[in-house]
């Protein structure tokens, strides 16, 4: 079928590589759990296909939230807020993940974004 997950990260926060990887991991896992509630078959197939992911960037919180609001209407999404233990203030929204969902559905929303 061709399923994938999109992870969208704010580039304006200038997170360190480790911090960014942790935030993206949180988003991926949370979105997968949400997707399981909506369509377990998609998650099973995505896992069999190798768990395809794409990590993209946006320039601001506003851009991230605008995209999140559009995508969550059609695809299970999870928004990540940092706990504030290290580099960021508590509650800082860092990223979100959408899916897994059919690639064409994901691409409809993110094809204009650049890879991280």
N, C-alpha and C positions, 0 to 999 in steps of 0.2 A: 504494500500500500504506500509506503513512503511517509514515515512519521518523523517529526523532529521537535525539539524544544528550542525556544529562543530565550536567551538570557540577555537582558538589556541593562547596561551599567552606566551610571553617571560619570562622565570624564572630568567634570569640573571639581570633583572632590579631591583629586590628586592623591588617592589612596596608594599606599605601598603595594607591591605585587602580592605579598602574602595576605594582606588585608582584603585586597580585591578578590583574590582566589577564594578566600573564606566566604565573602559575601555572595559571590556567584554560586558557590556550593550550597549555601543556605537556600538561595532562591531556587536552584534546581531541585533540591530535595522537597522543599515545600510545595512547589508546583506539581511535582510528580504525585505527591500525596493527594493534592486537590484533584488532579486528573483521575486518580484511582476511584474517587467517589462519583465522578461523572461518566467515565467510560473505561472500565477495567480492561477491556479488550484492546484498546489503544495502548495502554501501558504495557500489557503483555507482549504485543506485537513490537512495540518500540524497543523493549528489552531484547527480544530475539534479533532485531535488526542491528543491534549494537549501540543503542541509546544516542542517536545522532543529536548533536547540540550545535548551536551557533551562538557566539558571544559577540554582542554588538554594543556600540556606544551612542549615547546622547550627550548633548552639551550642557544640560541644565535639569534641575528638578522639574520645572514646568513642562519641558519636553517629555521627560520620563512619565510624569503623571498623566499627561494628555494621551500618550500612547497606551499606557496601562488601562485607562478608562475605556478606550475604544476596544482593546483586545479582550478585556475580561467579559465583554458582552457575548463573545463567540467562543472563547478558549479559556479553560481554567488557568488562572494566573495567581501568582503569589508575590506580594510586595514585601521587601525586606527593610526593616528599620534596625539600625545598629544599636547595640546595648550600651555603647559608650565606654567600654573598658579600656580602649587604647587610643586610636588616632582621631576618633570622631566624637561629637557631642551625642549624648543619649537621645535616641529617637530620630537620628538622621536617616532619611530614606536614601538608600544606596543603589538599589537595583530592583528588578523584578524578573521573574521567569514566566513564560507562557508555554503550556503544553506539557507533555507531548500531544501533538495534534497533526492532522495531515499537513504535509509540507506546503501545499498550495494555499491552505488557509493561513498558515503562519506567514508565508512570504507576502501575502496580500498586505500585511501590516508593516513588515520590516524591510522590504526590499530596498527602500531608500536609505537605510542606515549603513554606516561603515563598520567594518569589523574592528573589534577592540585591538 
